[in-house]
Amino acid sequence: MTELILALDVPDRKRALKIAESCAPFIDAIKVGYPLVLSTGLSITEDLAGPGLPLIADFKIADIPNTNRLICEAVFSAGFDAVIAHGFVGSDAARACIEVAHSHSGSAYIVAEMSHPGATEFFHDGVAERIAKLAVACRADGIIAPATRPERVVRLRQIVGEKAIYSPGVGAQGGDLDTIAGLVDGVIVGRSIYAADDPAAAAERLSCIRR
Ligand code: 3DU
């Protein structure tokens, strides 16, 4: 089964909650990033707790180990179940996030390669492969890899083995659901769900990957 993760990039508490509630039967987790949390604060986790879905804090944390640790403590104390951090900052910084996550019985995912066109300006010549190796060495729970470049996902799978790969970039960014679904553990979808006229119907359609 491939999970469907809703990227709830909706900077409005009321609208975000309405979308989360209506989509809940069709999704496996909710990813919260800066657009929502900067408008609502970390207490959004309390409002989103209703459906009982795992909450992933996508803060793409990229600081020194001590600051990363402080950020992750705040994230898990607020009730998040998982965090997404950058790996390019190095193993000590990534490890700080992973250790805090695990001390709270949570998970930490490392961004190995991003999905937008500009990502290729720096993620090339083996950079993503090195970050994926770092994620394995630091005992991360998985990596984030681009649905827009399935061939890169195949390559990164060779490195991370059975660790989870979660993949954004389907729909609005041009990635194809059917192509990527068989390669990864979870697909992260934002606009194709929350910007649809009927977000629940859109989530239900995409949830075919969960079978
Ligand atoms: O393009 P969408 O609207 O489906 O949203 C994708 C989400 O995944 C969004 O929250 C974005 O910040 C996140 N993401 C990427 O799109 C690409 C990455 O490499 C990492 C995270």
Residues whose N, C-alpha, C, O or C-beta is under 5 A from the ligand:
A	BS01	3DU	A7 D9 G33 E113 M114 S115 P168 G169 V170 A172 Q173 I188 V189 G190 R191 S192
